[in-house]
Amino acid sequence: MAGEQFEGSLVIEEMAQSGDRVSLAFGFEGQKGTAELQLNCQDKAELLKGPFRYPDRTGDWVFTKLKNAKTALSGQKLFETNCSICHFHDRQDPKVGPGLAGLFKNTKLPSGRPATAEKVQDQIVNGGDKMPPFKHLKDDEVQAIIDYLKGL
């Protein structure tokens, strides 16, 4: 993801989701800021957009989807682009959604469903609970994410 309003090292300190709203507390250059963003997972649209507040400035913040139509993206890149805003790849503790490290090493998914590729595919494509659907992903992109998750 790319957020063009801040250039440098931005740290997301806290993130919470309620429906299609994502609240962020962040740090930038030693100062604290907040943002209230709307999540939109439609093809060729912003993923997150909304106002931010920072000591020296306020305005609209837009995180856009990183997509290269000419090159097939790896499962890791697809995960980073579509999933990492809500899920950790290297831990099991929750971010907005559950951490996904070792997802396929368990018998059950965090939802309680069996840990199978079919159930993960259904969760990605159709969403569920607080997770929005990612119907814009092509079948091979979903499979690449699943293959990536299997290696975590």
C-alpha positions in Angstrom: 0.0 0.0 0.0 1.1 3.5 -0.6 0.0 6.5 1.5 1.3 9.6 -0.3 0.6 12.2 2.4 3.6 11.3 4.5 7.1 10.6 3.2 9.3 8.8 5.6 8.9 6.3 8.4 5.3 6.2 9.5 4.4 3.8 12.3 0.8 2.5 12.8 0.5 2.3 16.5 -3.1 1.2 16.8 -5.8 0.2 14.4 -9.4 -0.7 14.9 -12.2 -1.6 12.5 -15.9 -1.1 12.9 -17.8 -2.2 9.7 -16.2 -0.3 6.8 -14.5 2.3 9.1 -10.9 1.9 10.1 -9.5 4.1 12.9 -5.7 4.6 13.0 -3.4 6.1 15.6 0.0 6.7 14.1 3.4 8.2 14.8 5.4 10.2 12.4 8.7 12.1 13.1 8.1 11.8 16.8 4.6 13.2 16.8 1.2 11.4 17.1 -1.7 11.6 14.6 -5.0 9.9 14.0 -7.1 9.0 11.0 -10.7 7.8 10.3 -10.7 5.9 7.0 -13.3 4.1 5.0 -12.5 0.7 3.7 -13.4 0.0 0.1 -12.3 -3.3 -1.5 -13.7 -2.8 -5.0 -11.6 -3.4 -8.1 -9.5 -0.4 -9.2 -10.7 1.7 -6.2 -9.0 3.1 -3.1 -8.6 0.6 -0.3 -8.7 3.3 2.4 -9.6 6.9 2.3 -10.6 9.6 4.8 -9.5 12.5 7.0 -6.3 12.5 9.1 -5.2 14.8 12.0 -1.6 15.6 12.7 -0.1 18.4 14.8 1.0 20.4 11.8 -1.6 19.5 9.2 -4.9 17.9 8.5 -6.4 16.6 5.3 -7.6 13.6 3.3 -5.5 10.5 3.4 -5.6 8.0 0.6 -4.0 4.5 0.6 -4.2 3.1 -2.9 -4.0 -0.5 -4.1 -0.6 -1.4 -5.5 -1.4 -3.3 -8.7 0.7 -4.1 -11.8 -1.6 -5.6 -14.4 1.4 -6.7 -16.6 3.2 -8.8 -14.0 1.6 -11.6 -12.0 2.0 -10.7 -8.3 3.4 -13.2 -5.9 1.2 -14.4 -3.0 3.4 -12.4 -0.6 2.8 -9.2 -2.6 -0.9 -9.9 -3.0 -1.1 -10.5 0.8 0.8 -7.2 1.5 -1.5 -5.3 -0.9 -4.8 -6.8 0.2 -4.5 -8.4 3.6 -1.7 -6.9 5.6 -3.7 -3.8 6.6 -5.8 -6.1 8.9 -3.6 -9.3 9.4 -0.1 -10.0 10.6 1.7 -12.5 8.5 4.4 -13.3 11.1 2.4 -13.6 14.4 -0.9 -15.0 15.6 -2.1 -12.1 17.7 -4.8 -9.9 16.2 -4.2 -6.7 14.3 -7.7 -5.8 13.1 -8.3 -9.4 12.1 -6.5 -12.4 13.4 -2.8 -12.9 12.9 -2.2 -15.6 10.2 1.2 -17.1 11.1 0.8 -20.9 11.1 -2.7 -20.7 9.8 -2.6 -24.1 8.0 -0.6 -25.8 10.9 -3.8 -25.7 13.0 -6.9 -27.9 12.5 -9.2 -24.9 12.7 -9.2 -21.4 11.3 -9.6 -18.4 13.7 -13.3 -18.5 12.6 -13.6 -22.1 14.0 -14.0 -23.5 10.5 -11.7 -26.4 9.3 -8.3 -25.1 8.2 -8.7 -26.1 4.5 -7.8 -24.2 1.3 -11.4 -24.3 0.3 -12.5 -22.6 3.6 -9.8 -20.0 3.3 -10.7 -19.3 -0.3 -14.4 -18.8 0.7 -13.3 -16.4 3.5 -11.2 -14.3 1.2 -13.7 -14.1 -1.6 -16.9 -13.8 0.4 -15.7 -12.3 3.6 -17.5 -13.0 6.8 -17.8 -11.7 10.4 -16.0 -8.3 10.2 -14.0 -9.2 7.1 -15.1 -7.6 3.8 -15.3 -9.7 0.6 -12.4 -9.5 -1.8 -14.4 -10.4 -5.0 -12.1 -8.3 -7.1 -9.3 -10.9 -6.8 -8.9 -13.3 -9.6 -8.9 -17.1 -8.9 -5.2 -17.4 -9.5 -4.5 -14.4 -7.2 -6.6 -16.0 -4.4 -4.7 -19.3 -4.9 -1.4 -17.4 -4.7 -2.4 -15.9 -1.4 -3.5 -19.3 -0.1 -0.1 -20.8 -1.2 1.7 -18.0 0.6 -0.4 -18.6 3.7 0.4 -22.3 3.6 4.1 -21.3 4.0 3.6 -19.1 7.1 
